[in-house]
Amino acid sequence: MPAPGGHRFGDELEAPRVRLSTGALLAGSDTERAECLTSPTPLELPHVQRALIQLKSAFDDLRDDAQRWEPPR
């Protein structure tokens, strides 16, 4: 899924920011999406927790890859 740069939303061009879609947090079925949008505690829903774990894993992989390429200080 594309992640447009933050500069497209007015962020400074030098700022390494992107805008990510929240679609994965809403899950697949109409029932899960409605539950997500109406829940007072959506972060506690199992399908939202799973999506956040996957997102964290992707960011962890990116961080680990960046650290491998970073010169020692």
Backbone torsions as a table, in degrees:
resi	resn	phi	psi	omega
1	MET	NA	132.6	179.8
2	PRO	-63.6	148.4	176.3
3	ALA	-128.5	96.3	-176.6
4	PRO	-64.1	144.2	178.7
5	GLY	-64.1	148.8	-179.8
6	GLY	-61.3	-25.5	179.3
7	HIS	-59.6	-24.2	178.3
8	ARG	-72.5	-11.6	-179.3
9	PHE	-115.5	14.1	176.3
10	GLY	98.9	-0.9	176.2
11	ASP	-69.4	155.5	177.5
12	GLU	-60.4	142.9	-177.2
13	LEU	-60.1	-33.7	-178.6
14	GLU	-76.7	-15.6	-177.6
15	ALA	-75.4	122.5	-178.8
16	PRO	-79.5	75.0	-176.3
17	ARG	-123.7	150.0	174.2
18	VAL	-134.3	163.1	175.1
19	ARG	-111.3	123.9	-177.7
20	LEU	-105.2	144.4	178.0
21	SER	-72.3	144.1	176.6
22	THR	-95.4	5.1	-177.5
23	GLY	-54.7	-39.3	-179.3
24	ALA	-64.2	-26.5	179.8
25	LEU	-75.1	-20.8	-177.6
26	LEU	-84.5	-9.7	177.3
27	ALA	74.0	-168.6	-170.9
28	GLY	-100.1	-43.3	-173.1
29	SER	-84.3	157.6	177.7
30	ASP	-60.3	-37.8	-179.8
31	THR	-64.2	-44.8	179.9
32	GLU	-66.3	-38.5	177.9
33	ARG	-63.8	-44.3	179.5
34	ALA	-63.8	-40.6	178.4
35	GLU	-61.1	-42.2	-179.5
36	CYS	-62.4	-45.3	-175.1
37	LEU	-75.3	-20.7	-177.5
38	THR	-107.7	-8.7	-176.7
39	SER	-72.4	136.4	174.5
40	PRO	-71.9	-18.1	179.8
41	THR	-133.7	66.9	-175.5
42	PRO	-62.6	-27.0	-179.8
43	LEU	-68.0	-14.6	179.2
44	GLU	-91.5	-6.5	179.3
45	LEU	-71.4	136.5	-176.0
46	PRO	-56.7	-42.1	-178.4
47	HIS	-69.2	-29.2	176.3
48	VAL	-72.6	-42.2	177.6
49	GLN	-60.4	-41.8	178.0
50	ARG	-62.0	-43.9	-180.0
51	ALA	-64.1	-39.3	179.2
52	LEU	-68.2	-35.9	176.8
53	ILE	-64.4	-42.0	178.1
54	GLN	-64.4	-41.3	178.8
55	LEU	-64.2	-43.6	177.6
56	LYS	-60.3	-41.4	179.5
57	SER	-61.8	-41.7	178.8
58	ALA	-63.6	-42.9	178.4
59	PHE	-67.3	-37.6	176.3
60	ASP	-61.0	-42.9	178.0
61	ASP	-62.5	-42.6	178.1
62	LEU	-62.7	-43.5	179.0
63	ARG	-62.0	-45.6	-179.2
64	ASP	-62.5	-42.0	177.6
65	ASP	-62.6	-43.0	-179.9
66	ALA	-64.1	-39.5	-179.7
67	GLN	-66.9	-32.4	177.6
68	ARG	-65.9	-32.2	-178.3
69	TRP	-90.1	-12.1	-176.9
70	GLU	-76.8	131.0	178.9
71	PRO	-67.9	150.9	178.6
72	PRO	-63.2	148.5	-179.8
73	ARG	-98.7	NA	NA
